[in-house]
Every structure is written in C-alpha cells, then in structure tokens.
Amino acid sequence: MTAAAPVRPPLLDVHDLHAEVGGRALLRGVTLHVAPGELVGVIGPNGAGKTTLVRAVTGLLRHSAGMVRLDGVPLETQPGRERARTMAVVEQLPEAPATMLVRELVLIGRFPHLGLLGRESARDRAIAGQAMARAGCEALADRMLGTLSGGERRRAFIARALAQEPRLLLLDEPTAGLDASAQGEILQVVRTLADDGAGVLMVIHDLSLAAAWCDRLVLLHDGRVVAAGAPAEVVTAEHLARVYGPYVTLLAHPETGAPLVVPAVR
C-alpha cells in the first residue's frame, strides 16, 4: 500500500524506495510524500525501517532502487551544500562537544550559506538568533550543551536545523527519552514549523502522540508501508494487530476522539 500523492507539489517525493545493508533488505518499495505546510509522521515497531528511511532520504545510505526527489529534483544529482539549503536533519542522538555553547551550535547551521571565506556575517548571526527564538531556546544561547536537559538539548539541535533556513525538516525521534511536558513542548515547536509552511517528516515511536500531532501517518513494518493516510485511517485495530500483535490496545481519547494507543494489560 502506498501513500496518495498530496494536492500540493511535494517538497519530498519518495517513490518505490529499496535499500539494503550487508545483503539484508531494510526498505522494500517505500513510497511517501511531504508537502509544504504538512507534518507527516513515520511510525512502526523497532526494526521497521524508520531510521533507515531517514538515512536513505538524506543520502547517508545509498538506495538500491527507487527514487528520492527533493523539491522535484533527484537527490543524487544535488550537491551536498545545495541539498542542505533545502533540507535539514535532526538525528535521534545528535552529537556535539559538551563545552560548545548553544549559539555556537546553532551558527553551524549557517554553513551551507557561507561565502568563500567561511565567516558568519551579521545577517547569519541574526538568522541564528531567530532560529533559537523559534525553537524556544533563545535564553540558552550562552549555555554549554553539557549543562542542558534532554528537552533543552533537542531544542538547540532543532534551532541549528532551522538556521539552515530549510523548507523541509527531517526529525528522527525528537521526543524519545523526554518526559511528557518536554514532549509536548517539542511537538508544539514542530507543529508550528509546519503551520508556518515548512514540510516536516518526523519519525516517532509514540502512536498516540503521532495521531494527535501529525497531519498524515505512514506505518512501516519490515521495511514496507502497511498503511498511509490520516491518523484515524492508519491507527486502527486491524493495522495495530498486524504490526504490533496483541500487545497494544486501541482506545479513543476522551476529549478529542483521536486514536489513543496503550500497552495491553493482563
């Protein structure tokens, strides 16, 4: 099953994507689309191919068949700097020196736009400041990364991505390991980015959060798309039983009616 093409021209167009590592197939004919102003969530159990999909879409993992188009242009034909001006990525466990200041980290996001001398201008610093403000970490600018909480650190790396001025943002598990409050804060930042016109592809484990915040969902299992569409069409008892077995229970949110998925209890 493949995702229906959006009405708006997609920023990201993935068609029949296959990828393998060491002879093992990790992606098997994945098709999906992300349009401007749209937040698309990629869900599925561990080993489904979610992070592999992000790596293939960004070019870190070469795909064996299929096509990835970024703003209508095949990914492999675009130089890295040009690609980074359109697409930014926040990895699940991004790394940077613990002693680096948040403002220094965010300024790294300006690298694709720097001139031959590689020096940041006043405009670059202003854009980095705006990125920190949008990500809600402006007050952390002079803090070292090693002093930040998990949620604060995620905000800093999101700000670095925003400093690239991308039209497409890829996030791999931005809420993993965070408490409920920090998860809500991060997802509000991401939702606002999409509402402001960016296209966002977000890998997320929590099915209830995915259903509540995303416009569309893509459910992966064993490297294949099991279902794609509106959250209520994807997070169903039938699809959950097929992918997760008898270990989850599907409920309806008491206030919104949105799908609410909890672990099964004895």
Residue pairs with C-beta under 8 A, 6 or more apart in sequence:
1 225
1 226
1 227
1 228
2 31
2 32
2 225
2 228
3 31
3 32
3 33
3 216
3 218
3 225
3 228
3 229
4 228
4 229
5 33
6 33
6 34
6 35
6 38
7 35
8 35
8 36
8 37
8 38
9 35
9 72
10 33
10 34
10 35
10 69
10 199
11 34
11 35
11 36
11 70
11 71
11 86
11 167
11 168
11 199
12 32
12 33
12 34
12 57
12 68
12 69
12 70
12 87
12 168
12 199
12 201
13 33
13 67
13 68
13 69
13 72
14 30
14 31
14 32
14 33
14 53
14 57
14 66
14 67
14 68
14 69
15 31
15 66
15 67
15 68
15 69
16 29
16 30
16 31
16 65
16 66
16 67
17 27
17 29
17 30
17 31
17 53
17 56
17 63
17 65
17 66
17 67
17 68
18 25
18 27
18 28
18 29
18 30
18 63
18 64
18 65
18 66
19 25
19 26
19 27
19 52
19 56
19 61
19 62
19 63
19 64
20 26
20 27
20 64
21 52
21 61
25 223
26 49
26 52
26 223
27 49
27 52
27 53
27 56
27 63
27 223
28 222
28 223
28 224
29 66
29 224
29 225
30 49
30 53
30 66
30 220
30 223
30 224
30 225
31 225
32 40
32 42
32 201
32 218
32 225
32 228
33 40
34 40
34 168
34 199
34 200
34 201
35 199
36 167
36 197
36 198
36 199
37 194
37 195
37 196
37 197
37 198
37 199
38 194
38 199
38 200
38 215
38 216
39 190
39 191
39 194
39 200
39 202
39 213
39 214
39 215
40 199
40 200
40 201
40 202
40 214
40 215
40 216
40 217
40 218
41 202
41 203
41 204
41 210
41 213
41 214
41 216
41 217
41 218
42 50
42 53
42 54
42 201
42 202
42 203
42 204
42 217
42 218
42 220
43 50
43 203
43 204
43 205
43 207
43 210
43 217
43 218
43 219
43 220
43 234
43 235
44 50
44 219
44 220
44 221
44 226
44 243
45 221
45 243
45 244
47 222
48 220
48 221
48 222
48 223
48 243
49 220
49 222
49 223
49 224
50 172
50 203
50 220
51 92
51 172
51 173
51 203
52 61
52 223
53 203
53 220
54 89
54 91
54 170
54 172
54 201
54 203
55 61
56 62
56 63
56 68
57 68
57 75
57 170
57 201
58 87
58 89
58 170
59 68
59 75
59 76
59 80
59 83
67 74
68 74
68 75
68 76
69 75
70 78
70 83
70 86
70 87
70 168
71 86
71 167
71 168
75 83
78 86
81 112
82 112
84 111
84 112
84 164
84 166
85 112
85 113
85 164
85 165
85 166
86 166
86 167
86 168
87 166
87 167
87 168
87 169
87 170
88 109
88 161
88 162
88 164
88 166
88 168
88 169
88 170
89 161
89 169
89 170
89 171
89 172
90 154
90 157
90 158
90 160
90 161
90 169
90 170
90 171
90 172
90 174
91 172
92 172
92 173
92 176
92 203
94 157
96 105
96 145
96 157
97 145
98 144
98 145
98 146
99 144
99 145
99 146
100 144
100 145
101 141
101 142
101 143
101 144
101 145
102 132
102 137
102 140
102 141
102 142
102 143
102 144
102 145
102 148
102 156
102 159
103 128
103 132
103 141
103 142
105 145
105 156
105 157
105 159
105 160
106 128
106 131
106 132
106 141
106 156
106 159
106 160
106 163
107 120
107 124
107 125
107 128
107 163
108 160
108 163
109 128
109 131
109 159
109 160
109 161
109 162
109 163
109 164
110 120
110 124
110 127
110 128
110 163
110 164
111 118
112 164
113 124
113 164
113 165
114 120
114 124
120 128
127 163
127 165
128 159
128 163
129 138
129 141
130 162
131 159
131 160
131 162
131 163
132 138
132 140
132 141
132 156
132 159
134 159
134 162
134 189
134 192
134 193
135 155
135 156
135 158
135 159
135 162
135 189
136 155
136 185
136 189
137 152
137 155
137 156
137 159
140 148
140 152
140 155
140 156
143 152
145 153
145 156
148 156
149 182
150 177
150 178
150 182
151 178
151 179
151 181
151 182
151 185
151 186
154 174
154 175
154 178
154 182
154 186
155 185
155 186
155 189
158 171
158 174
158 186
158 189
158 190
161 169
162 169
162 193
166 198
167 197
167 198
167 199
168 198
168 199
168 200
168 201
169 190
169 193
169 198
169 199
169 200
169 201
170 200
170 201
170 202
171 190
171 200
171 201
171 202
171 203
172 203
173 203
173 204
173 205
174 186
174 187
174 190
174 202
174 204
175 182
175 183
175 186
175 187
175 204
175 206
175 209
176 205
178 186
183 206
183 209
187 209
187 213
190 200
190 202
190 213
191 213
193 200
194 200
194 215
202 214
204 210
204 214
207 235
207 240
207 248
207 259
207 261
208 253
208 258
208 259
208 260
208 261
208 262
210 217
210 231
210 235
211 217
211 231
211 232
211 234
211 235
211 258
211 259
211 260
211 261
212 231
212 253
212 256
212 258
214 231
215 230
216 228
216 229
216 230
216 231
216 234
217 227
217 228
217 229
217 230
217 231
217 234
217 235
218 225
218 227
218 228
218 234
219 225
219 226
219 227
219 228
219 234
219 235
219 239
219 243
220 226
221 242
221 243
226 239
226 242
226 243
227 233
227 234
227 236
227 239
228 234
231 258
231 259
232 258
232 259
235 250
235 259
235 261
236 250
236 259
237 250
240 248
240 250
240 261
246 264
247 263
247 264
248 261
248 262
248 263
248 264
249 261
249 262
249 263
249 264
249 265
250 259
250 260
250 261
251 259
251 260
251 261
251 262
252 258
252 259
252 260
253 259
253 260
